[in-house]
Amino acid sequence: MNGSNSTAAERVLILDFGAQYAQLIARRVRELNVYSELVHNDIPADEVRKIAPQGLILSGGPASVYETGAPKCDPGIFRLGIPVLGICYGMQLACETLGGKVTGAPAREFGRKQCEFVSTDGLFAGLPQRTDVWMSHGDQVSAVSDDFVSLAKTNTCPLAAVRHKTLPVYGLQFHPEVTHTACGKQILANFLTNVCGCRGTWKIGDFARQTIESVRQRVGKDRVICGLSGGVDSSVVAALLYRAIGPQLSCILVDNGLLRKDEATAVIDEFTNHFRTDLHVVQAQDRFLAALAGIADPQEKRRRIGHAFIDCFSAEAEKIPGVKFLAQGTLYPDVIESGGAHKGPDAIIKLHHNVGGLPDKMHFELIEPLRDLFKDEVRRLGIELGLPEEIVWRHPFPGPGLAVRCLGGVTRERLDKLREADAVLLHEIRAAGLYRETSQVFAVLLPVQSVGVMGDARTYEDTVAIRAIKTEDFMTADWCRLPYDVLARVSSRIINEVKGVNRVVYDISTKPPATIEWE
């Protein structure tokens, strides 16, 4: 179920040519209060005309426009009178389609370059004449027809930005959507306001009201079930549905024994006392531990946890009479990465557990009220719905829970040890005022023991690794430079308070090449 794209008064379509930054373009546009949507790169011009967006953005992409089989767009979109902004590959394709020539660049550009704006009107209004931009290309527009004028240049790219003389078509060889382009957000804002005429009317409060009404109309008098995990997404879905249908909502929390310390208790309290939902708690710790017994391979852990969860959830759902709908916390990046938003030239990145992963025996209609939103928008929606900040701003937690932070075998004793270490870590991070300054912080219990000394006794005990990262989109991440005194307190407390741990190490790996989670 789409919550907002049918009601957005102002909309920009982003034609995706397989760019790694396509989602980022969509996020940047939404940050400027204009609803954006990723669509297939060769969406027909007639379909675009029916949608009647305020603007079109052509994303970058890894191909060369002159290669056989390179993704194209319907050339008719340039004749609709709808403003078009081509970025990198999108600029090259627009220029080639309208009479220009694209060739391999004599000097490829990757990284920061200083760009000089020939014109500071319209697209570049309010910008300094020179600024740093982020380039990422091996091809460039080598020639344009007489219908184009140059707007910007670098020392190796004479056509760094262009404008068509008679059509509302613009092109940027650089990427305004990344933070490395100093004035990138202002350039996008100028395109939306000065070129497209957008007023920035899309607000998360409007989304909430429209989606609540849409859910009410679709559900009628039927019952909806929603799985609660303690995470932000499922909590916001439950809060939204409660506002829409109240007592017709039943929530199921499967306490698998893999949650953080006191997490199940916090969820139960919020959704019985605050929202007063019909909450069903399945105590399944023993079942999950039995399924994980003797398993060290991370993928096998995930598989077994997934099967156990579905079995527990399905069994509880069958006890609830009159259920017609199942609500999920699927987000827009989940849909895109699973190939569900559009069928663009990019490959499916992953099969997300919320997208297309339901067992056949669960014959419920899906409600996915957040499938048009990015994570930061979901957090804003949670605040709008009255969820407490400790839930809304909770750091991401993996679906398989602590099982994939407990490297090697999973036992009750090892999970308790990890849970206590993680609680100490998060307490100190919050006490130092760093929780909102970090994107994700967690402890990992390693299958590594080392020699230590406690008092006069020799020890041979476990090692805990600390992971703290900062990121905007979780596609890339850098490790946090936490203050030494905070790290010292964390280490001291874990070693002194968590029985069986005598060493704490700090993970200083970036993503890539490392991943955020260890498994």
Secondary structure as GFF3:
##gff-version 3
##sequence-region A 1 519
A	DSSP	beta_strand	11	16	.	.	.	ID=ss1
A	DSSP	alpha_helix	22	31	.	.	.	ID=ss2
A	DSSP	beta_strand	35	40	.	.	.	ID=ss3
A	DSSP	alpha_helix	45	51	.	.	.	ID=ss4
A	DSSP	beta_strand	55	58	.	.	.	ID=ss5
A	DSSP	three_ten_helix	75	79	.	.	.	ID=ss6
A	DSSP	beta_strand	84	87	.	.	.	ID=ss7
A	DSSP	alpha_helix	89	97	.	.	.	ID=ss8
A	DSSP	beta_strand	101	117	.	.	.	ID=ss9
A	DSSP	three_ten_helix	122	124	.	.	.	ID=ss10
A	DSSP	beta_strand	130	143	.	.	.	ID=ss11
A	DSSP	beta_strand	148	153	.	.	.	ID=ss12
A	DSSP	beta_strand	161	164	.	.	.	ID=ss13
A	DSSP	beta_strand	169	172	.	.	.	ID=ss14
A	DSSP	alpha_helix	184	190	.	.	.	ID=ss15
A	DSSP	pi_helix	191	195	.	.	.	ID=ss16
A	DSSP	alpha_helix	204	219	.	.	.	ID=ss17
A	DSSP	beta_strand	223	228	.	.	.	ID=ss18
A	DSSP	alpha_helix	232	245	.	.	.	ID=ss19
A	DSSP	three_ten_helix	246	248	.	.	.	ID=ss20
A	DSSP	beta_strand	249	255	.	.	.	ID=ss21
A	DSSP	alpha_helix	263	269	.	.	.	ID=ss22
A	DSSP	pi_helix	270	274	.	.	.	ID=ss23
A	DSSP	beta_strand	278	283	.	.	.	ID=ss24
A	DSSP	alpha_helix	285	292	.	.	.	ID=ss25
A	DSSP	alpha_helix	298	317	.	.	.	ID=ss26
A	DSSP	beta_strand	323	327	.	.	.	ID=ss27
A	DSSP	alpha_helix	332	337	.	.	.	ID=ss28
A	DSSP	beta_strand	365	367	.	.	.	ID=ss29
A	DSSP	alpha_helix	375	384	.	.	.	ID=ss30
A	DSSP	alpha_helix	389	392	.	.	.	ID=ss31
A	DSSP	three_ten_helix	401	404	.	.	.	ID=ss32
A	DSSP	alpha_helix	412	431	.	.	.	ID=ss33
A	DSSP	beta_strand	440	454	.	.	.	ID=ss34
A	DSSP	beta_strand	457	470	.	.	.	ID=ss35
A	DSSP	beta_strand	478	479	.	.	.	ID=ss36
A	DSSP	alpha_helix	484	497	.	.	.	ID=ss37
A	DSSP	beta_strand	501	506	.	.	.	ID=ss38
###
